[in-house]
Amino acid sequence: MKLRPAAVDLNADLGEGFGAWRLGDDEALLDVITSANVACGFHAGDPSTMHRVCRAAASRGVAIGAQVGYRDLAGFGRRRIDYEFGELRDDVLYQIGALEAFCRAAGERVRYVKPHGALYNTAAVDQGQAEAVVAAVLAYDPGLPVLCQPGSVLYERAVAAGLTATGEGFADRGYLPDGRLVPRSRPDALVHDPAAVVRRATRMAVDGEVVAVDGSVVEVPIRSICVHGDTPGAVELARAVREGLAEQLTVSPFA
């Protein structure tokens, strides 16, 4: 018999603009979510953007996480890069430290670490890249949770190293039967129907399961739900997801 969870977190990727270019409505999303995955300048973001988002998140009591990615502004961090272990470890460590500076300026601190894009997907299946992310977190602060997919290689390596791994589910992404996300190159990668997104989020949070693209049911023991902030209607969708979750659970930061 599954135990019913008492609370769930709602997170989104923020600060993904660069210079004069902004992506998504960070301010509006911060009024809805409980955790903000803030870009640290490698796949997106810049110092002024990081400072602005950290200050806004801190003023609302939203937990701030370091969204670390590949050094790939041109590709928005969505292209796999093969790194040497030490180079990837140090790139991740650098990004956490950079965001920490702006958190401290806002009277806060980095509460968790979440990989972005291609690094997220690669570390989910590649032991070398997963261990590089884990090594960076261990070097910075072993008390920081790692937000990632349950059952992934990163999740397993984080737990093996003594870190806290927090399971994450994606309300608006398609799932494969093995629990991995459908690649964005496929037409069924995203779930567009708002009502379906709300139902999926609630089922993941309450029952720990999601229906995969082939109709099978996949177990996803999660503590946090991600909604993407770079899609049309993102704020309204995030608000609907939060309202749906709040009908059955407390919505609060996991970290």
Sequence and secondary structure as in RCSB ss.txt:
>XXXX:A:sequence
MKLRPAAVDLNADLGEGFGAWRLGDDEALLDVITSANVACGFHAGDPSTMHRVCRAAASRGVAIGAQVGYRDLAG
FGRRRIDYEFGELRDDVLYQIGALEAFCRAAGERVRYVKPHGALYNTAAVDQGQAEAVVAAVLAYDPGLPVLCQP
GSVLYERAVAAGLTATGEGFADRGYLPDGRLVPRSRPDALVHDPAAVVRRATRMAVDGEVVAVDGSVVEVPIRSI
CVHGDTPGAVELARAVREGLAEQLTVSPFA
>XXXX:A:secstr
     SEEEEEEEE   BTTB  S HHHHHTT SEEEEE SSSS  HHHHHHHHHHHHHHT EEEEEE  S TTT
TT S     HHHHHHHHHHHHHHHHHHHHHTT    EEEE HHHHHHHTT HHHHHHHHHHHHHH TTS EEE T
TSHHHHHHHHTT  EEEEEETTB B TTS B  TTSTTSB   HHHHHHHHHHHHHHSEEE TTS EEE   SEE
E  SSSTTHHHHHHHHHHHHHTTSEE    
